[in-house]
């Protein structure tokens, strides 16, 4: 459930909590739900004009709900360090001028994305300003120093000076006061406990709201007390959707659960658990995924990787891992937990490197494949967004697992997926889908009612048969039903008793069945022994003649009797004829 819970505490309990130093959950201010189109894509470091184009041409048509955009405020410029990505997270003022574009370009982007049905969520840096080592002018030309920002204005008294560790930096992460009053890697820590600083932050966020921004991802929220954030959120225009970056630490550290009363929170465990599972090919344990998380699904933003974990080594998978990463992202979109956030990266080999830029440090227009990974466009991600939307509000159903790297599950009567990090998988799957012909959107696109890939026939009992290759997947949903013309599958199921070393094949009068050549044929799976299964894709309405053979090395044994026949689509139920 997306509506924020309201927390109330009797006065005596609150006083006791304060006396004991126990943090309280902040009382909630109801915030906007991201709604049924809730998939967020983080277009990390993309310039505003490129985001506008992407909303129109890709994100809107594919059903993405929102874009997380990089910080739009004026920031430091560091040419001596090659314009690193993290310069954007060192504010100089709250003017909307960054290396991605100016205020007009930002406003045009918001308007264009809204026209495409896509919301805009700003990465809001409100815990700090710049670091002491940063020099020069900001992206709007503003001057600054570590504790002086005339364009805001902020002066020394608007920052915390904790007086610890010789340099004011955080050293003891179990000391709550130090984490929220000292400096995060030398970044000047704003005194968000003062009305003046809160007022400046509120003015900045409400300026963005006035430009049409729909919500905020609050950077480094762990370093601000929940009470400070609540005081800021309470003054925002309307009800923006808020999700907060709170990294779970060890025992005694500030917990992400302290912030769930005032907005959603990033669930870092998600990438750990799901990333490990798909990296290592151990998927069976994902059935009870919510039980392995700290946060409930209604409070969590789920992600496989983000711009930080890609670079600090925490991410178990990222775009560089190819297929396992693609499968993990697709799983996130298919499984019912949290608000999913999909990453879209620029390519990098140096963890400090910034996005592709011109010689003056301005980010260049995005061209996918030319310095930009654009993994959100991968079919297994882009097409699974529609499946996620079709399954919104439904529960996990029809779970199947081989106990290892092969799983399948449904989302009630709305969707069904199969993930395979093992060997070739052939079986008949039980779904709750209504009868019909469904396009496998993980491997094909639906256009004008036809499927560019394989379509599967779900029968009246909710069953269909398929062969899913190693490191492959399959995805069906109710909004990807197609006419029965085109291609379809014949699924062979035969009860055959074999001895050690024997395997069962189907030979027939089609090239897909080797034209009766005993050197080929369709290999069947013994996973359901003594029932052997496999499937072949053919043009719809095709009639084939076929027989089963047993192979053991160079020895081939044919079953007896006349040729069998089947017309696509079909599922056979045969028994070996001696």
PyMOL commands that set and color helices and strands:
alter all, ss='L'
color gray80, all
select helices_A, chain A and resi 11-20+48-62+79-81+85-89+103-115+156-158+176-181+195-210+221-223+226-233+256-259+268-280+284-286+289-292+297-299+309-312+319-321+323-334+375-377+379-390+478-480+511-516
alter helices_A, ss='H'
color red, helices_A
select strands_A, chain A and resi 40-43+66-69+119-124+128-131+187-189+215-218+241-244+264-267+300-302+339-344+396-401+406-411+415-420+425-430+436-439+446-447+450-451+455-458+463-468+472-477+487-495+503-508+522-523+525-528+531-539+543-552+555-558+564-567+570-571+574-575
alter strands_A, ss='S'
color yellow, strands_A
deselect
rebuild
show_as cartoon
